[in-house]
Amino acid sequence: MSNIPEEILQAVKEKAEDGKISCPKARKIAEDFNVSVKLVGDACNQLRIKIFACELGCF
């Protein structure tokens, strides 16, 4: 169903609090794993985690 690597999904789950993750944390995950912010955004969507405090309109 998903082409999102498990380590990305796990990183998003670990950084999210109360079903939300901040934009800087999401961008940091993308940087740390050398993947696109879109992939991290897709992972958040799949996990039903909302991104907040978006600074650049990446998500």
PDB file of N, H, CA, C and O in Angstrom:
ATOM      1  N   MET A   1       0.828  -1.209   0.000  1.00  0.00           N
ATOM      2  CA  MET A   1       0.000   0.000   0.000  1.00  0.00           C
ATOM      3  C   MET A   1       0.862   1.259   0.000  1.00  0.00           C
ATOM      4  O   MET A   1       0.529   2.237  -0.669  1.00  0.00           O
ATOM      5  N   SER A   2       1.955   1.243   0.736  1.00  0.00           N
ATOM      6  H   SER A   2       2.226   0.449   1.279  1.00  0.00           H
ATOM      7  CA  SER A   2       2.736   2.453   0.923  1.00  0.00           C
ATOM      8  C   SER A   2       4.165   2.260   0.441  1.00  0.00           C
ATOM      9  O   SER A   2       4.757   1.196   0.626  1.00  0.00           O
ATOM     10  N   ASN A   3       4.710   3.294  -0.174  1.00  0.00           N
ATOM     11  H   ASN A   3       4.230   4.158  -0.324  1.00  0.00           H
ATOM     12  CA  ASN A   3       6.113   3.276  -0.574  1.00  0.00           C
ATOM     13  C   ASN A   3       6.959   4.085   0.400  1.00  0.00           C
ATOM     14  O   ASN A   3       8.103   4.424   0.096  1.00  0.00           O
ATOM     15  N   ILE A   4       6.415   4.391   1.551  1.00  0.00           N
ATOM     16  H   ILE A   4       5.486   4.115   1.798  1.00  0.00           H
ATOM     17  CA  ILE A   4       7.128   5.185   2.544  1.00  0.00           C
ATOM     18  C   ILE A   4       7.949   4.236   3.413  1.00  0.00           C
ATOM     19  O   ILE A   4       7.407   3.313   4.022  1.00  0.00           O
ATOM     20  N   PRO A   5       9.266   4.469   3.468  1.00  0.00           N
ATOM     21  CA  PRO A   5      10.099   3.584   4.289  1.00  0.00           C
ATOM     22  C   PRO A   5       9.661   3.572   5.758  1.00  0.00           C
ATOM     23  O   PRO A   5       9.261   4.594   6.314  1.00  0.00           O
ATOM     24  N   GLU A   6       9.749   2.403   6.358  1.00  0.00           N
ATOM     25  H   GLU A   6      10.075   1.573   5.907  1.00  0.00           H
ATOM     26  CA  GLU A   6       9.318   2.231   7.748  1.00  0.00           C
ATOM     27  C   GLU A   6      10.065   3.171   8.693  1.00  0.00           C
ATOM     28  O   GLU A   6       9.492   3.656   9.669  1.00  0.00           O
ATOM     29  N   GLU A   7      11.349   3.432   8.405  1.00  0.00           N
ATOM     30  H   GLU A   7      11.815   3.039   7.612  1.00  0.00           H
ATOM     31  CA  GLU A   7      12.104   4.317   9.312  1.00  0.00           C
ATOM     32  C   GLU A   7      11.583   5.750   9.287  1.00  0.00           C
ATOM     33  O   GLU A   7      11.694   6.463  10.285  1.00  0.00           O
ATOM     34  N   ILE A   8      11.021   6.178   8.172  1.00  0.00           N
ATOM     35  H   ILE A   8      10.931   5.599   7.362  1.00  0.00           H
ATOM     36  CA  ILE A   8      10.419   7.515   8.098  1.00  0.00           C
ATOM     37  C   ILE A   8       9.129   7.530   8.916  1.00  0.00           C
ATOM     38  O   ILE A   8       8.892   8.451   9.697  1.00  0.00           O
ATOM     39  N   LEU A   9       8.308   6.514   8.733  1.00  0.00           N
ATOM     40  H   LEU A   9       8.501   5.765   8.098  1.00  0.00           H
ATOM     41  CA  LEU A   9       7.064   6.427   9.506  1.00  0.00           C
ATOM     42  C   LEU A   9       7.366   6.408  11.003  1.00  0.00           C
ATOM     43  O   LEU A   9       6.694   7.078  11.787  1.00  0.00           O
ATOM     44  N   GLN A  10       8.376   5.640  11.391  1.00  0.00           N
ATOM     45  H   GLN A  10       8.922   5.096  10.755  1.00  0.00           H
ATOM     46  CA  GLN A  10       8.728   5.537  12.805  1.00  0.00           C
ATOM     47  C   GLN A  10       9.237   6.876  13.341  1.00  0.00           C
ATOM     48  O   GLN A  10       8.880   7.275  14.449  1.00  0.00           O
ATOM     49  N   ALA A  11      10.061   7.565  12.567  1.00  0.00           N
ATOM     50  H   ALA A  11      10.351   7.241  11.666  1.00  0.00           H
ATOM     51  CA  ALA A  11      10.583   8.864  13.000  1.00  0.00           C
ATOM     52  C   ALA A  11       9.452   9.866  13.194  1.00  0.00           C
ATOM     53  O   ALA A  11       9.454  10.629  14.161  1.00  0.00           O
ATOM     54  N   VAL A  12       8.489   9.867  12.283  1.00  0.00           N
ATOM     55  H   VAL A  12       8.487   9.248  11.498  1.00  0.00           H
ATOM     56  CA  VAL A  12       7.341  10.776  12.409  1.00  0.00           C
ATOM     57  C   VAL A  12       6.548  10.437  13.672  1.00  0.00           C
ATOM     58  O   VAL A  12       6.171  11.330  14.432  1.00  0.00           O
ATOM     59  N   LYS A  13       6.296   9.151  13.893  1.00  0.00           N
ATOM     60  H   LYS A  13       6.602   8.425  13.276  1.00  0.00           H
ATOM     61  CA  LYS A  13       5.564   8.739  15.102  1.00  0.00           C
ATOM     62  C   LYS A  13       6.275   9.188  16.368  1.00  0.00           C
ATOM     63  O   LYS A  13       5.637   9.649  17.314  1.00  0.00           O
ATOM     64  N   GLU A  14       7.600   9.055  16.386  1.00  0.00           N
ATOM     65  H   GLU A  14       8.119   8.681  15.617  1.00  0.00           H
ATOM     66  CA  GLU A  14       8.378   9.413  17.576  1.00  0.00           C
ATOM     67  C   GLU A  14       8.371  10.906  17.850  1.00  0.00           C
ATOM     68  O   GLU A  14       8.368  11.323  19.008  1.00  0.00           O
ATOM     69  N   LYS A  15       8.369  11.716  16.799  1.00  0.00           N
ATOM     70  H   LYS A  15       8.371  11.378  15.858  1.00  0.00           H
ATOM     71  CA  LYS A  15       8.425  13.172  16.970  1.00  0.00           C
ATOM     72  C   LYS A  15       7.051  13.807  17.173  1.00  0.00           C
ATOM     73  O   LYS A  15       6.950  14.914  17.700  1.00  0.00           O
ATOM     74  N   ALA A  16       6.003  13.115  16.761  1.00  0.00           N
ATOM     75  H   ALA A  16       6.084  12.215  16.333  1.00  0.00           H
ATOM     76  CA  ALA A  16       4.650  13.667  16.885  1.00  0.00           C
ATOM     77  C   ALA A  16       4.182  13.609  18.335  1.00  0.00           C
ATOM     78  O   ALA A  16       4.505  12.680  19.075  1.00  0.00           O
ATOM     79  N   GLU A  17       3.423  14.615  18.715  1.00  0.00           N
ATOM     80  H   GLU A  17       3.162  15.370  18.113  1.00  0.00           H
ATOM     81  CA  GLU A  17       2.814  14.667  20.043  1.00  0.00           C
ATOM     82  C   GLU A  17       1.340  14.989  19.877  1.00  0.00           C
ATOM     83  O   GLU A  17       0.980  15.953  19.201  1.00  0.00           O
ATOM     84  N   ASP A  18       0.502  14.195  20.485  1.00  0.00           N
ATOM     85  H   ASP A  18       0.794  13.412  21.034  1.00  0.00           H
ATOM     86  CA  ASP A  18      -0.950  14.408  20.433  1.00  0.00           C
ATOM     87  C   ASP A  18      -1.469  14.492  19.001  1.00  0.00           C
ATOM     88  O   ASP A  18      -2.360  15.289  18.704  1.00  0.00           O
ATOM     89  N   GLY A  19      -0.908  13.667  18.114  1.00  0.00           N
ATOM     90  H   GLY A  19      -0.184  13.020  18.355  1.00  0.00           H
ATOM     91  CA  GLY A  19      -1.380  13.635  16.734  1.00  0.00           C
ATOM     92  C   GLY A  19      -0.945  14.811  15.887  1.00  0.00           C
ATOM     93  O   GLY A  19      -1.519  15.069  14.829  1.00  0.00           O
ATOM     94  N   LYS A  20       0.093  15.542  16.361  1.00  0.00           N
ATOM     95  H   LYS A  20       0.559  15.332  17.221  1.00  0.00           H
ATOM     96  CA  LYS A  20       0.582  16.709  15.628  1.00  0.00           C
ATOM     97  C   LYS A  20       2.104  16.704  15.617  1.00  0.00           C
ATOM     98  O   LYS A  20       2.749  16.147  16.504  1.00  0.00           O
ATOM     99  N   ILE A  21       2.661  17.342  14.587  1.00  0.00           N
ATOM    100  H   ILE A  21       2.137  17.794  13.866  1.00  0.00           H
ATOM    101  CA  ILE A  21       4.105  17.541  14.507  1.00  0.00           C
ATOM    102  C   ILE A  21       4.348  18.929  13.934  1.00  0.00           C
ATOM    103  O   ILE A  21       3.624  19.371  13.042  1.00  0.00           O
ATOM    104  N   SER A  22       5.360  19.612  14.441  1.00  0.00           N
ATOM    105  H   SER A  22       5.949  19.252  15.165  1.00  0.00           H
ATOM    106  CA  SER A  22       5.649  20.953  13.924  1.00  0.00           C
ATOM    107  C   SER A  22       6.378  20.863  12.588  1.00  0.00           C
ATOM    108  O   SER A  22       7.051  19.875  12.293  1.00  0.00           O
ATOM    109  N   CYS A  23       6.235  21.882  11.812  1.00  0.00           N
ATOM    110  H   CYS A  23       5.689  22.684  12.051  1.00  0.00           H
ATOM    111  CA  CYS A  23       6.903  21.948  10.520  1.00  0.00           C
ATOM    112  C   CYS A  23       8.424  21.815  10.677  1.00  0.00           C
ATOM    113  O   CYS A  23       9.039  21.052   9.932  1.00  0.00           O
ATOM    114  N   PRO A  24       9.053  22.535  11.627  1.00  0.00           N
ATOM    115  CA  PRO A  24      10.503  22.368  11.770  1.00  0.00           C
ATOM    116  C   PRO A  24      10.911  20.923  12.085  1.00  0.00           C
ATOM    117  O   PRO A  24      11.936  20.456  11.588  1.00  0.00           O
ATOM    118  N   LYS A  25      10.141  20.223  12.885  1.00  0.00           N
ATOM    119  H   LYS A  25       9.309  20.603  13.288  1.00  0.00           H
ATOM    120  CA  LYS A  25      10.456  18.820  13.197  1.00  0.00           C
ATOM    121  C   LYS A  25      10.298  17.956  11.950  1.00  0.00           C
ATOM    122  O   LYS A  25      11.118  17.072  11.703  1.00  0.00           O
ATOM    123  N   ALA A  26       9.264  18.199  11.171  1.00  0.00           N
ATOM    124  H   ALA A  26       8.598  18.917  11.371  1.00  0.00           H
ATOM    125  CA  ALA A  26       9.039  17.427   9.949  1.00  0.00           C
ATOM    126  C   ALA A  26      10.166  17.677   8.945  1.00  0.00           C
ATOM    127  O   ALA A  26      10.657  16.741   8.314  1.00  0.00           O
ATOM    128  N   ARG A  27      10.576  18.942   8.799  1.00  0.00           N
ATOM    129  H   ARG A  27      10.177  19.702   9.312  1.00  0.00           H
ATOM    130  CA  ARG A  27      11.675  19.254   7.887  1.00  0.00           C
ATOM    131  C   ARG A  27      12.985  18.642   8.364  1.00  0.00           C
ATOM    132  O   ARG A  27      13.811  18.233   7.548  1.00  0.00           O
ATOM    133  N   LYS A  28      13.182  18.575   9.665  1.00  0.00           N
ATOM    134  H   LYS A  28      12.511  18.907  10.328  1.00  0.00           H
ATOM    135  CA  LYS A  28      14.392  17.966  10.232  1.00  0.00           C
ATOM    136  C   LYS A  28      14.435  16.467   9.916  1.00  0.00           C
ATOM    137  O   LYS A  28      15.496  15.925   9.605  1.00  0.00           O
ATOM    138  N   ILE A  29      13.285  15.806   9.996  1.00  0.00           N
ATOM    139  H   ILE A  29      12.424  16.246  10.249  1.00  0.00           H
ATOM    140  CA  ILE A  29      13.227  14.387   9.636  1.00  0.00           C
ATOM    141  C   ILE A  29      13.647  14.215   8.173  1.00  0.00           C
ATOM    142  O   ILE A  29      14.443  13.333   7.852  1.00  0.00           O
ATOM    143  N   ALA A  30      13.113  15.054   7.298  1.00  0.00           N
ATOM    144  H   ALA A  30      12.466  15.771   7.559  1.00  0.00           H
ATOM    145  CA  ALA A  30      13.469  14.980   5.879  1.00  0.00           C
ATOM    146  C   ALA A  30      14.976  15.170   5.693  1.00  0.00           C
ATOM    147  O   ALA A  30      15.608  14.450   4.920  1.00  0.00           O
ATOM    148  N   GLU A  31      15.539  16.135   6.399  1.00  0.00           N
ATOM    149  H   GLU A  31      15.026  16.720   7.027  1.00  0.00           H
ATOM    150  CA  GLU A  31      16.973  16.392   6.313  1.00  0.00           C
ATOM    151  C   GLU A  31      17.781  15.215   6.860  1.00  0.00           C
ATOM    152  O   GLU A  31      18.738  14.770   6.227  1.00  0.00           O
ATOM    153  N   ASP A  32      17.402  14.717   8.023  1.00  0.00           N
ATOM    154  H   ASP A  32      16.624  15.078   8.538  1.00  0.00           H
ATOM    155  CA  ASP A  32      18.144  13.626   8.668  1.00  0.00           C
ATOM    156  C   ASP A  32      18.171  12.360   7.820  1.00  0.00           C
ATOM    157  O   ASP A  32      19.170  11.642   7.806  1.00  0.00           O
ATOM    158  N   PHE A  33      17.067  12.084   7.109  1.00  0.00           N
ATOM    159  H   PHE A  33      16.256  12.668   7.121  1.00  0.00           H
ATOM    160  CA  PHE A  33      16.979  10.865   6.311  1.00  0.00           C
ATOM    161  C   PHE A  33      17.263  11.117   4.829  1.00  0.00           C
ATOM    162  O   PHE A  33      17.192  10.205   4.005  1.00  0.00           O
ATOM    163  N   ASN A  34      17.589  12.381   4.506  1.00  0.00           N
ATOM    164  H   ASN A  34      17.646  13.121   5.176  1.00  0.00           H
ATOM    165  CA  ASN A  34      17.894  12.758   3.128  1.00  0.00           C
ATOM    166  C   ASN A  34      16.767  12.368   2.176  1.00  0.00           C
ATOM    167  O   ASN A  34      16.991  11.755   1.133  1.00  0.00           O
ATOM    168  N   VAL A  35      15.546  12.743   2.568  1.00  0.00           N
ATOM    169  H   VAL A  35      15.364  13.241   3.415  1.00  0.00           H
ATOM    170  CA  VAL A  35      14.364  12.504   1.735  1.00  0.00           C
ATOM    171  C   VAL A  35      13.637  13.827   1.545  1.00  0.00           C
ATOM    172  O   VAL A  35      13.945  14.810   2.219  1.00  0.00           O
ATOM    173  N   SER A  36      12.689  13.855   0.644  1.00  0.00           N
ATOM    174  H   SER A  36      12.438  13.056   0.097  1.00  0.00           H
ATOM    175  CA  SER A  36      11.946  15.087   0.373  1.00  0.00           C
ATOM    176  C   SER A  36      10.951  15.396   1.509  1.00  0.00           C
ATOM    177  O   SER A  36      10.487  14.505   2.220  1.00  0.00           O
ATOM    178  N   VAL A  37      10.649  16.681   1.644  1.00  0.00           N
ATOM    179  H   VAL A  37      11.025  17.405   1.066  1.00  0.00           H
ATOM    180  CA  VAL A  37       9.631  17.061   2.627  1.00  0.00           C
ATOM    181  C   VAL A  37       8.281  16.487   2.217  1.00  0.00           C
ATOM    182  O   VAL A  37       7.428  16.226   3.066  1.00  0.00           O
ATOM    183  N   LYS A  38       8.087  16.292   0.910  1.00  0.00           N
ATOM    184  H   LYS A  38       8.779  16.505   0.220  1.00  0.00           H
ATOM    185  CA  LYS A  38       6.834  15.694   0.451  1.00  0.00           C
ATOM    186  C   LYS A  38       6.677  14.275   0.995  1.00  0.00           C
ATOM    187  O   LYS A  38       5.581  13.888   1.399  1.00  0.00           O
ATOM    188  N   LEU A  39       7.756  13.500   1.010  1.00  0.00           N
ATOM    189  H   LEU A  39       8.646  13.815   0.682  1.00  0.00           H
ATOM    190  CA  LEU A  39       7.687  12.139   1.535  1.00  0.00           C
ATOM    191  C   LEU A  39       7.317  12.156   3.014  1.00  0.00           C
ATOM    192  O   LEU A  39       6.514  11.342   3.468  1.00  0.00           O
ATOM    193  N   VAL A  40       7.902  13.082   3.759  1.00  0.00           N
ATOM    194  H   VAL A  40       8.555  13.744   3.390  1.00  0.00           H
ATOM    195  CA  VAL A  40       7.570  13.203   5.184  1.00  0.00           C
ATOM    196  C   VAL A  40       6.115  13.641   5.329  1.00  0.00           C
ATOM    197  O   VAL A  40       5.404  13.147   6.204  1.00  0.00           O
ATOM    198  N   GLY A  41       5.672  14.560   4.483  1.00  0.00           N
ATOM    199  H   GLY A  41       6.250  14.961   3.773  1.00  0.00           H
ATOM    200  CA  GLY A  41       4.273  14.977   4.501  1.00  0.00           C
ATOM    201  C   GLY A  41       3.334  13.824   4.183  1.00  0.00           C
ATOM    202  O   GLY A  41       2.277  13.684   4.799  1.00  0.00           O
ATOM    203  N   ASP A  42       3.726  13.000   3.217  1.00  0.00           N
ATOM    204  H   ASP A  42       4.584  13.114   2.716  1.00  0.00           H
ATOM    205  CA  ASP A  42       2.921  11.814   2.882  1.00  0.00           C
ATOM    206  C   ASP A  42       2.864  10.850   4.062  1.00  0.00           C
ATOM    207  O   ASP A  42       1.825  10.246   4.326  1.00  0.00           O
ATOM    208  N   ALA A  43       3.982  10.706   4.770  1.00  0.00           N
ATOM    209  H   ALA A  43       4.827  11.197   4.555  1.00  0.00           H
ATOM    210  CA  ALA A  43       4.014   9.839   5.955  1.00  0.00           C
ATOM    211  C   ALA A  43       3.055  10.381   7.016  1.00  0.00           C
ATOM    212  O   ALA A  43       2.317   9.620   7.643  1.00  0.00           O
ATOM    213  N   CYS A  44       3.072  11.692   7.209  1.00  0.00           N
ATOM    214  H   CYS A  44       3.671  12.310   6.699  1.00  0.00           H
ATOM    215  CA  CYS A  44       2.155  12.310   8.175  1.00  0.00           C
ATOM    216  C   CYS A  44       0.708  12.070   7.777  1.00  0.00           C
ATOM    217  O   CYS A  44      -0.129  11.754   8.623  1.00  0.00           O
ATOM    218  N   ASN A  45       0.412  12.219   6.494  1.00  0.00           N
ATOM    219  H   ASN A  45       1.092  12.475   5.807  1.00  0.00           H
ATOM    220  CA  ASN A  45      -0.953  11.975   6.022  1.00  0.00           C
ATOM    221  C   ASN A  45      -1.364  10.529   6.279  1.00  0.00           C
ATOM    222  O   ASN A  45      -2.466  10.261   6.757  1.00  0.00           O
ATOM    223  N   GLN A  46      -0.471   9.607   5.960  1.00  0.00           N
ATOM    224  H   GLN A  46       0.425   9.824   5.572  1.00  0.00           H
ATOM    225  CA  GLN A  46      -0.780   8.198   6.152  1.00  0.00           C
ATOM    226  C   GLN A  46      -1.046   7.881   7.625  1.00  0.00           C
ATOM    227  O   GLN A  46      -1.922   7.082   7.954  1.00  0.00           O
ATOM    228  N   LEU A  47      -0.276   8.520   8.495  1.00  0.00           N
ATOM    229  H   LEU A  47       0.436   9.169   8.228  1.00  0.00           H
ATOM    230  CA  LEU A  47      -0.415   8.287   9.941  1.00  0.00           C
ATOM    231  C   LEU A  47      -1.487   9.170  10.578  1.00  0.00           C
ATOM    232  O   LEU A  47      -1.745   9.082  11.778  1.00  0.00           O
ATOM    233  N   ARG A  48      -2.101  10.013   9.768  1.00  0.00           N
ATOM    234  H   ARG A  48      -1.891  10.085   8.793  1.00  0.00           H
ATOM    235  CA  ARG A  48      -3.121  10.966  10.237  1.00  0.00           C
ATOM    236  C   ARG A  48      -2.568  11.897  11.317  1.00  0.00           C
ATOM    237  O   ARG A  48      -3.201  12.157  12.340  1.00  0.00           O
ATOM    238  N   ILE A  49      -1.356  12.385  11.040  1.00  0.00           N
ATOM    239  H   ILE A  49      -0.842  12.174  10.208  1.00  0.00           H
ATOM    240  CA  ILE A  49      -0.696  13.333  11.932  1.00  0.00           C
ATOM    241  C   ILE A  49      -0.723  14.694  11.249  1.00  0.00           C
ATOM    242  O   ILE A  49      -0.313  14.829  10.096  1.00  0.00           O
ATOM    243  N   LYS A  50      -1.202  15.690  11.962  1.00  0.00           N
ATOM    244  H   LYS A  50      -1.535  15.581  12.898  1.00  0.00           H
ATOM    245  CA  LYS A  50      -1.307  17.046  11.425  1.00  0.00           C
ATOM    246  C   LYS A  50       0.024  17.772  11.577  1.00  0.00           C
ATOM    247  O   LYS A  50       0.712  17.616  12.586  1.00  0.00           O
ATOM    248  N   ILE A  51       0.383  18.566  10.569  1.00  0.00           N
ATOM    249  H   ILE A  51      -0.176  18.692   9.749  1.00  0.00           H
ATOM    250  CA  ILE A  51       1.572  19.400  10.639  1.00  0.00           C
ATOM    251  C   ILE A  51       1.123  20.805  10.999  1.00  0.00           C
ATOM    252  O   ILE A  51       0.204  21.348  10.385  1.00  0.00           O
ATOM    253  N   PHE A  52       1.782  21.399  12.008  1.00  0.00           N
ATOM    254  H   PHE A  52       2.528  20.957  12.506  1.00  0.00           H
ATOM    255  CA  PHE A  52       1.423  22.761  12.413  1.00  0.00           C
ATOM    256  C   PHE A  52       2.662  23.642  12.409  1.00  0.00           C
ATOM    257  O   PHE A  52       3.785  23.156  12.277  1.00  0.00           O
ATOM    258  N   ALA A  53       2.445  24.930  12.554  1.00  0.00           N
ATOM    259  H   ALA A  53       1.532  25.325  12.662  1.00  0.00           H
ATOM    260  CA  ALA A  53       3.522  25.929  12.567  1.00  0.00           C
ATOM    261  C   ALA A  53       4.348  25.867  11.280  1.00  0.00           C
ATOM    262  O   ALA A  53       5.574  25.974  11.303  1.00  0.00           O
ATOM    263  N   CYS A  54       3.643  25.691  10.154  1.00  0.00           N
ATOM    264  H   CYS A  54       2.647  25.604  10.135  1.00  0.00           H
ATOM    265  CA  CYS A  54       4.325  25.608   8.869  1.00  0.00           C
ATOM    266  C   CYS A  54       4.855  26.995   8.507  1.00  0.00           C
ATOM    267  O   CYS A  54       4.109  27.972   8.451  1.00  0.00           O
ATOM    268  N   GLU A  55       6.156  27.047   8.267  1.00  0.00           N
ATOM    269  H   GLU A  55       6.762  26.253   8.313  1.00  0.00           H
ATOM    270  CA  GLU A  55       6.829  28.322   8.048  1.00  0.00           C
ATOM    271  C   GLU A  55       6.989  28.675   6.574  1.00  0.00           C
ATOM    272  O   GLU A  55       6.992  29.850   6.206  1.00  0.00           O
ATOM    273  N   LEU A  56       7.120  27.657   5.740  1.00  0.00           N
ATOM    274  H   LEU A  56       7.117  26.703   6.039  1.00  0.00           H
ATOM    275  CA  LEU A  56       7.465  27.927   4.344  1.00  0.00           C
ATOM    276  C   LEU A  56       6.406  27.435   3.358  1.00  0.00           C
ATOM    277  O   LEU A  56       6.590  27.559   2.147  1.00  0.00           O
ATOM    278  N   GLY A  57       5.317  26.888   3.852  1.00  0.00           N
ATOM    279  H   GLY A  57       5.168  26.787   4.836  1.00  0.00           H
ATOM    280  CA  GLY A  57       4.303  26.347   2.967  1.00  0.00           C
ATOM    281  C   GLY A  57       4.724  25.042   2.312  1.00  0.00           C
ATOM    282  O   GLY A  57       4.225  24.689   1.244  1.00  0.00           O
ATOM    283  N   CYS A  58       5.646  24.323   2.954  1.00  0.00           N
ATOM    284  H   CYS A  58       6.052  24.611   3.822  1.00  0.00           H
ATOM    285  CA  CYS A  58       6.135  23.057   2.385  1.00  0.00           C
ATOM    286  C   CYS A  58       5.088  21.964   2.452  1.00  0.00           C
ATOM    287  O   CYS A  58       5.080  21.057   1.620  1.00  0.00           O
ATOM    288  N   PHE A  59       4.198  22.045   3.442  1.00  0.00           N
ATOM    289  H   PHE A  59       4.205  22.782   4.118  1.00  0.00           H
ATOM    290  CA  PHE A  59       3.238  20.964   3.668  1.00  0.00           C
ATOM    291  C   PHE A  59       1.829  21.449   3.436  1.00  0.00           C
ATOM    292  O   PHE A  59       0.879  20.678   3.578  1.00  0.00           O
TER     293      PHE A  59
END
